[in-house]
Structures are given as C-alpha cells and as structure tokens.
Amino acid sequence: MIQSWINGSLTAAVSSMVVPSACSRSIWLSLEKRYGSQSQNDRVLQLCGELLHKRSDISISAYLNRTNSIADKLRVAGSPISDHDLVTVVTSNFPQYKITANSSWNLLTYKVLQNILLTLEKELPM
C-alpha cells in the first residue's frame, strides 16, 4: 500500500528515475539519495531568495499565493519568517501604493496587508 502511495505521488519524470523495487523502503531511499542531498541551510537560502524575487507581472493574488507558499515552506523547514519581515518584503513589491510598515502602519500585520492588497486588486481596472 505504501509503495503504491509513493509511486502514485511521483511525477512521470521522477517516477522514471526510481528503480522498480519490491519494497517501499528501497524506493524511498532512492528518492532520498537523489533529492535529499541539499542541506537544510541550502533549502532555507533558496526559499529566502525566492521570497525576495520581485513581483514582476503577476497579479496581486498570485503574488500573495506564491509568498504564502514560500512562507509555509520556510516554516516547515524550521525557519519561519516573522510577520514583520513578510510585511517588509511584500510592501517593497508595491511601492506604487505607498504602503509602508514604518510610518503610521506600525501595527500593520501581514494578514491585514493581504486584505488591503486584495481589496486594491478588486478595484483595479481590468
């Protein structure tokens, strides 16, 4: 049952790299050997780099979804990002809205910022 679950969760590209095996442990060890070599610090640095990438031409909601996903991955990796740091990173990607965490918005939380930005997105002309 576990072997079926592992095989069912793999993409076709990854599945082709796993040697067919009689037990789930050997499949797991094969995956660990292939993808587990990146140290935890490298993973955290990679995620921080992704978080700091500029927004580019994606929608506000897509940007916030990406940011939330990265923040979740950092939390799982044992290096959660603070609410204040999230606010700082996100506001730096929206200078046109003049939202700053350092002025009268000192109590601005990430959740409130998300709501503000999503409301602004709804009001933007299509």
C-alpha positions in Angstrom: 0.0 0.0 0.0 2.8 2.4 0.9 4.7 1.6 -2.3 1.5 2.4 -4.3 1.1 5.7 -2.5 4.7 6.7 -3.2 4.5 5.7 -6.8 1.2 7.4 -7.2 2.6 10.7 -5.8 5.5 10.9 -8.2 5.6 12.8 -11.4 6.3 10.9 -14.6 9.8 12.3 -14.8 10.7 11.4 -11.2 8.9 8.0 -11.5 11.1 7.1 -14.4 14.2 7.7 -12.2 13.1 5.4 -9.5 14.2 1.8 -10.0 11.3 -0.5 -9.7 11.6 -2.3 -6.4 10.0 -4.9 -4.4 9.7 -2.7 -1.3 8.7 0.9 -0.5 11.8 1.4 1.7 14.2 1.0 -1.3 12.1 3.4 -3.4 12.1 5.9 -0.5 15.9 5.5 -0.1 16.4 6.0 -3.8 14.4 9.3 -3.7 16.2 10.4 -0.6 19.6 9.8 -2.2 18.6 11.7 -5.3 16.7 14.6 -3.8 17.8 14.7 -0.1 21.4 15.8 -0.7 20.5 19.5 -0.4 21.2 20.6 3.1 18.6 22.3 5.2 20.5 25.6 5.1 20.7 25.5 1.3 16.9 24.9 1.2 16.2 27.9 3.5 18.6 30.1 1.5 16.9 29.1 -1.7 13.4 29.8 -0.3 14.6 33.2 1.0 15.9 34.0 -2.4 12.6 33.1 -3.9 10.8 35.3 -1.4 12.9 38.3 -2.3 12.3 38.0 -6.0 10.5 41.0 -7.4 6.8 40.6 -8.2 7.1 41.0 -12.0 3.9 40.9 -14.0 1.8 38.6 -11.9 -1.4 39.6 -10.3 -1.5 40.6 -6.6 -3.4 37.5 -5.6 -0.9 35.2 -7.5 2.0 37.1 -5.8 0.4 36.7 -2.4 -0.3 33.0 -3.0 3.4 32.5 -4.0 4.5 34.4 -0.9 2.3 32.4 1.4 3.6 29.1 -0.2 7.2 30.2 0.4 6.4 31.3 4.0 4.8 27.9 4.6 7.8 26.1 3.2 10.2 28.1 5.4 8.0 27.2 8.4 8.2 23.5 7.5 12.0 23.9 7.1 12.2 25.1 10.6 13.0 28.8 9.7 9.7 30.7 9.9 9.7 34.2 8.6 8.4 36.8 11.0 5.2 38.7 10.3 7.1 42.0 10.2 9.6 40.6 7.7 6.7 39.4 5.5 5.2 42.9 5.6 8.5 44.5 4.7 9.1 42.1 1.7 5.6 42.5 0.4 5.3 46.2 0.8 8.6 46.6 -1.1 7.0 45.0 -4.1 4.1 47.5 -4.1 5.8 51.0 -3.9 3.0 52.5 -6.1 0.5 52.0 -3.2 2.7 53.9 -0.7 2.1 51.3 2.0 4.9 51.4 4.5 5.4 49.4 7.6 7.5 52.1 9.2 5.1 55.0 9.3 1.5 55.1 10.6 1.2 51.5 9.7 3.4 50.3 12.6 0.7 47.8 13.6 0.2 46.5 10.1 0.1 42.7 10.1 0.7 40.5 7.2 -2.9 39.4 7.3 -4.2 43.0 7.2 -1.8 43.8 4.4 -3.0 40.9 2.3 -6.6 42.1 2.8 -5.6 45.6 1.8 -3.8 44.4 -1.4 -6.6 42.0 -2.4 -9.1 44.8 -2.0 -7.0 47.1 -4.1 -6.7 44.4 -6.8 -10.5 44.2 -6.9 -10.7 47.9 -7.5 -8.1 48.0 -10.3 -9.4 48.4 -13.8 -9.1 45.2 -15.9 
